[in-house]
Amino acid sequence: MRKATERQLAFAFGATFVVVLIALAVVVPNPTPFQYTVFRVVLALASAGVAVMIPGFLEVQIPGWVKAGGALAVFIVVYFYNPAALITQEPGRDPPSDFEVYSQQRTLDLSAWQFVPDGHAAEKLSPVIWKDTFKLRRLRPSGILFTIRHATTGVPTPDFSSPSHHISNRETTEKPQGGPRPKLRIFDVSADVSGEPVGEWFNLVIDATYWNACNNPHTSWGALPVVHPTQEAVFEIQFPSGKPVKTWERREGSRDTTSSELVTDASIEILDDRKTLRWKIDAPRLNWVYKFAWEW
C-alpha cells in the first residue's frame, strides 16, 4: 500500500470517529469512568489520524518517559492533557476547579457510641466515625490538595486519618460576617493527591473520629453537605447493635438557609433490622445539605 493511501485512510478513520464522538457527547453527556476512558482513547486515536494530513511538525517530550513527534505526539497531547480547559478566566466568574468528583459516599458509624454523662465531655469516651469516600480525578497539574471541611461542637479535637492518601488538617479562624465566632470548631482537612495521574479516576477516603458527638440518648441528626459537583451520592448511618433506630426523617435544603424540606421518595434502604439506613441520592444538588434526623 502506498504511503499516500495510508495517510488518506488514517485521515478518514480520524474524521469519522471525531464525528461519532461529537454525537456521543450529545447522547452521553455524563459518561461513566469506563465510558470516559474509552472515549478518551478513541478521541486521541482519531485526532492523531486527522493530524497526519495537517502540514507542520509537533514534538512532545516528557523527560524520562516518552519522546514523540507527528501523529504520535498529537495522540499524547490529546490523551494526557486537556488543552480545551486551558482558557482564560472570564471576569466575574469563579475560577475553574482543579478536580472533578464523580461520586461521594458518607458513612456515619455509630456502632461504638455511648452516652457521655455531664462532667466527662472533655474526655475521649464515645467515638463517632465519619467516613467520606470520593471518586474523583485531577483536571490539571495544579490540583495538588483536595480539601473537605469538618465542624464540631465537641471539646476534644477530632482525629483525622486516611487509608489512601497523606492528609493534613488545620482549625480555621473564620468568623461569620457581622457576628461573633461561631460555637462550631471548623477544620479544613486536605489530602495530598499530587501522586495521582492527571485525568485518571481514583478513590480518596478520609475518616474523621468525633468524640462524644450525638450525645442525646433519644434523638439526633447527621448531614451530608454537597460542596463539589457530583453525579451521585450515598449517605449511610450505622447504629449501635443495642440501639437500633426507631423513627427517622430525611430532609434537604440549601446550605445558605436554615430551612429544609421533607424528603418522601423511596430512595432509602433499611438494613440489618433497623441498624443501618442507606440513602442513595441521584444527581445531588450543589451547595445542598441532605440530612437524617432520628429517634433511637
N, C-alpha and C positions, 0 to 999 in steps of 0.2 A: 504494500500500500504506500502510495506516495505521501511525502510529508505534508503537502498542501491538503490532501484529502483528510489526513489525521487531524489537522488543525480545524478543518471545517466540521468534522464530526464532533470534536471536543466542544466547539462553539455551539453547535446545535444542541448537544446534550446540556450544556450550561444554560443556554437561553430557555430551553424547555422547562428545566427544573426551577429556574428563577420564577417563571410564570406560575408553575404549580405551587411553589412556596408562597407566593403572593396570595393565591387563592386560599391556601391553608391558613394563612394568617387571619383571613376574614372568617373562615369557618371555625377555626380553633383558636380563639383569642387568648385563652388561658391554658396552654398545654401542660400536661403532667411533666415531672422531671425527665421521664424516659422519652416522651414525645419531644421535649425541648432538645435533648441530646441528639436524637435522630435528625430533627430539622436542622440543627446546627451543623452536623457533619455534611448533610446533603447541600446546604447552602454554601458551605466552604468549597465543596467539590464543584458546585455549579459556578461559583464566582471564579474559580480557577479556570474552568472551561471557557467562560466568556473572556477571561483575561488574555488567552492565547492569541486573540485577534486584535488586541489593543497594542499599538506601537509603543515602544519605550521599554525600559528595564527597571525592575524593582528588586532590591536586595534586602533581605531581613537577616539579622544576625543576633542571636541570643547567646552571649558568651558561655562556653562550657556545655552548651546543649545542642544548638542547631544553627546552621547557616544555609540559607536557601535563596534562590533567585527565580525570577519569572513567575510562572503559574503556581509553582510550589510556594513561593513567597506570599502570593495572594491568598492561598489556602490557609497559611499560618496566621496571617493578619486577621482574616475573617473568623477563623475558628477560635483563636486565643484572645482576641481583643474585641472591643466594641466601639469602633470609630464613630458610629451614629450617636453614641452617648456623650462624645466629647464636644459639647456645644457650649456656647457662652450663656451664662445665666441671664434670664431676662429681668429687667428691673421690677421690683415689687413681688417677685416670685421666690418661693422657698428654694434653697439650693438642692440639687438632685441628691438622692440618697445614695450612700455607698453600698447599700445592701438591698436585697430582695428577699422577703420572707414568704415562703410557700405555705407553711403551716405552723401552728403554735398549740402546744398542749400543756395545760397546767393541772397538776395533781396536788390536792391538799390532803396530806396524810395525817390523820388524827389518831392513828392506831395506838400511839403511846401517850395520848392525852390523859391528864388527871387534873382534878380540881386543886387549885393552889389557895390555901386559906390566907386571910389577911395577916400581914406581918412577914410573909415569905415571898413577896412579889419580886424582890431583888435577887432571889436565888434561881438557879437554872434547874427547875424541877420538872416542868411539863413541856416536852418538845412538840412543836407543831411544824411539820416539814412541808415547804412549798417546793415542788419540783417543776421547773419550766423546761420544756424541750422544744427547740426550734429547728425547723428545716429551712435553711437559708443559703444564700450564696453571695459572695463578694462581687460587686459590679465593676469595681475599678481598684487599682493598687492602693489608693488612699484609704480603702476600707480595712483598717487595722484593728480597731476596738469596736466590739458590738456591746452596747450598754443597755441595761434594763434598770428599772427603778423599784426599790422596795421601801415600804414605810411601816412603822410600828409605833404603838403607844406604850409598849413594854419597856421596863427598865433595863434588863440585860440586853446587851448588844447582840443582834442576830449573828449566827455563824453562817458564812457563805462558803460554798465549795463547788467544784465541777469535776466530774469524772472524765470529761472530754477535752477541756482546754484550761490553760492557766488563766486565773482571774484575779482581779484586784477590786477593792471597794473603798469608798470614801463617804463619810457622812457630810451631807450638804449643809450649807449655812443659809439657804434660800429663805426668804420671808415673803408672805403674801402681800400684794400691793395694798397699802392703806391699812394694814393691820399688824398685830404683834406676831412673833414667831409662833408657828403652829405647835400644838401639843405633839403632833406626829414627829417621830425621828425619821428622816428621809436618807436613804442610802442609794448611791449610784454604783451598780455592780457591772464591771467591764470585763469582757473576755477577749484575750489576745487571739485573733483569728488570722494573723498575718501569714501563718504557715499554710493556709488553705488556698488552693489554686483559684485564681480569678475566674468566675463564670461557672464553677462546679458546685453542685449542691452538696451540703454536708449537714450533720446534726450537731447541735450545740445544746448541752444540758447544764443548767445552773440550779443548784439546790440552796435553799435558804431555810435555816432552822430558827424559828421564832420561839422564844421561851415564855411560857405562861400565857400564851395567847388563847383566844376563845374561852375565857375563864368563867363565863356564865354557865352554870350547870344545867340550865333549862333551855336557853335559846342562844343562837349565834349566827354569824354570817361570814361569807367569803366571796371574793370578787376576782374576775379576770378582766383587766383593762386591755384594750387593743390599741397599742400605740404605734404599731407598724402595719402597713397594708399587708394583708394576708388572705389566702383563698379559703382557708378553713381553720377552725379552732375547736379544741375539746377541753372541757372543764370537768374534772372529776374530783369527788370528795370521798375519802375512805374513812369511815367512822370506827371508833373502838369496838372490839368484839362484844363487850358487855354493855355497850351504849349505842344501839342502832338508832337511826333517825326515825322519828315518829311522823312528823309532818314537815313539809317544806314548800317553798315557792321560789319561782325564778323571776327575776326582774332584769330589765335592760334600760339604759338611758345614756345620755351624753355625759362625758367627763366634765363638761363645763357647767353642769347644773346639778342640783341635789335631787331633782325629781327623776322618777323612773316609771316604767310601765310593766304591768304583769305579763309574763310570757306563758301561753297556754297551749303551745303546739306539742306535737308528740315526739320531739327530738330529744328524748331522755330515756335512759336505761336505768332500771332498778335491779341491782345485782346482790348476790350473797345475802339474801334475806334482809334487805334494807341496810346492809353495811356499806354499800357503795352506790353513789349516784353518779351517772355519767351523762353529760350534756354535750351533744355534737352540734356545733354551730356552723352552718354553711354560710359562706360569703359574709363573715362578720364585718361590721361597720368600723371604720377607722375612728379613733378617739371616742369609742363607745365602751361602756362597762357592762359586763354580764355578771349577774350576782345571784348567789344562792343564799337564802335565809331559811333557817330550820329550827325545829324543836327536837330535843333528844332526851 
